[in-house]
Amino acid sequence: MIKTTGVFVRYVGHVGLKAMPYILLNADNGMTYRTEDLVAPKGLSDLGDVKPPVKVYVEGFLLNNGSGSFYPLKLTTISGQYIVSSDGLMKQLLIGRDPFYYKKSVFLFFMIFVSWCGAIFYARQLRIWFYRVNM
């Protein structure tokens, strides 16, 4: 568990021709923790764009058994006011971990349904056409 104070800053790196945004936590103890934009909670990405950077107290951990991106579980100002609620951060983490979360799957199921409807419709049309040709 990482407990520190510091500032969040957004950077844009490049992988080949593709721009990859990420957010760095520059901790007061000299460490720098990287958070990918895809993994970062919503409040954190807003905090990375603030100029001048806001000093925060953060508690969190590194994903992927310590070798991945930093993920905050508590994000407050130095005075103790919550920037993002801890419950909201934990909920986003649990949703991100669950590959079968129903709200993520609604679009997928909708696309499968539309594809099957189209396939059934055209299979039926093909069957009717084939029946007429062979009569």
C-alpha positions in Angstrom: 0.0 0.0 0.0 1.4 3.4 -1.0 0.6 6.3 1.2 2.1 9.6 0.1 1.5 13.3 -0.8 2.3 14.7 -4.2 0.9 16.1 -7.4 -0.7 14.5 -10.5 0.5 15.7 -13.9 -0.7 14.6 -17.3 1.9 13.7 -20.0 1.5 12.6 -23.5 4.1 10.0 -24.7 4.5 8.6 -28.1 4.6 5.0 -29.1 5.6 5.1 -32.8 3.1 7.6 -34.3 0.5 7.0 -31.7 0.1 9.5 -28.8 -0.4 7.7 -25.5 -1.6 9.9 -22.6 -0.8 9.0 -19.1 -0.8 10.6 -15.6 2.2 10.7 -13.3 2.0 11.0 -9.5 5.1 12.9 -8.5 5.3 12.0 -4.8 7.1 14.2 -2.2 9.4 11.3 -1.3 11.0 11.4 -4.8 9.1 8.4 -6.3 7.1 8.7 -9.5 4.2 6.5 -10.1 2.6 6.1 -13.5 -1.1 5.6 -14.2 -2.4 4.7 -17.6 -5.3 6.8 -18.9 -7.3 3.7 -19.6 -6.9 2.5 -15.9 -7.2 5.9 -14.2 -10.5 6.8 -12.4 -12.5 9.7 -13.8 -11.6 12.2 -11.0 -7.9 11.4 -11.4 -7.8 12.3 -15.1 -9.4 15.7 -14.3 -6.9 16.3 -11.6 -4.0 15.7 -14.0 -5.0 18.6 -16.2 -5.2 21.3 -13.4 -2.7 24.1 -13.7 -0.9 24.7 -11.4 -0.9 21.1 -10.0 -2.9 20.5 -6.8 -1.0 18.9 -3.9 -3.0 15.8 -2.7 -2.8 13.0 -0.2 -3.2 9.7 -1.9 -3.4 6.0 -0.8 -3.3 3.3 -3.4 -1.4 0.4 -4.8 0.3 -0.8 -8.0 -1.8 -3.1 -10.2 -0.5 -6.4 -11.6 1.2 -7.5 -8.3 3.3 -4.4 -8.1 4.5 -4.2 -11.7 1.6 -2.3 -13.2 0.0 1.1 -13.1 -0.7 3.0 -9.9 -4.4 2.9 -8.7 -5.6 5.2 -6.0 -8.0 4.1 -3.3 -8.1 7.3 -1.3 -7.7 10.7 -2.9 -7.9 13.8 -0.7 -6.6 17.3 -0.5 -3.9 18.1 2.1 -6.6 19.4 4.4 -8.5 16.1 4.2 -11.4 16.9 1.8 -12.2 14.1 -0.6 -11.6 14.8 -4.2 -13.1 11.5 -5.3 -15.0 9.3 -2.8 -13.2 6.2 -1.7 -16.4 4.2 -2.4 -16.5 5.4 -5.9 -12.8 4.5 -6.5 -13.4 1.0 -5.1 -16.5 0.5 -7.2 -14.6 1.5 -10.4 -11.8 -0.9 -9.5 -14.2 -3.8 -8.9 -16.1 -3.0 -12.2 -12.8 -2.9 -14.1 -11.7 -6.3 -12.6 -14.9 -8.1 -13.6 -14.9 -9.0 -17.3 -18.5 -10.1 -17.1 -19.9 -6.9 -15.5 -23.4 -6.6 -17.0 -23.2 -2.9 -18.0 -20.0 -3.5 -20.0 -21.7 -6.5 -21.7 -25.0 -4.7 -22.8 -23.4 -3.3 -26.0 -21.8 -6.7 -26.8 -25.1 -8.6 -26.4 -26.9 -6.0 -28.5 -24.5 -6.3 -31.3 -24.7 -10.1 -31.2 -28.5 -9.9 -31.2 -28.5 -7.6 -34.3 -26.0 -9.8 -36.1 -28.1 -12.9 -35.4 -31.3 -11.2 -36.5 -29.6 -10.2 -39.8 -28.2 -13.7 -40.3 -31.6 -15.4 -39.7 -33.3 -12.9 -42.0 -30.9 -13.5 -44.9 -30.8 -17.2 -44.3 -34.6 -17.2 -44.6 -34.4 -15.1 -47.8 -31.8 -17.5 -49.2 -34.0 -20.5 -48.4 -37.0 -18.9 -50.1 -34.9 -18.0 -53.2 -33.4 -21.5 -53.3 -36.9 -23.1 -53.0 -38.2 -21.0 -56.0 -35.2 -21.8 -58.2 -35.5 -25.5 -57.7 -39.2 -25.7 -58.4 
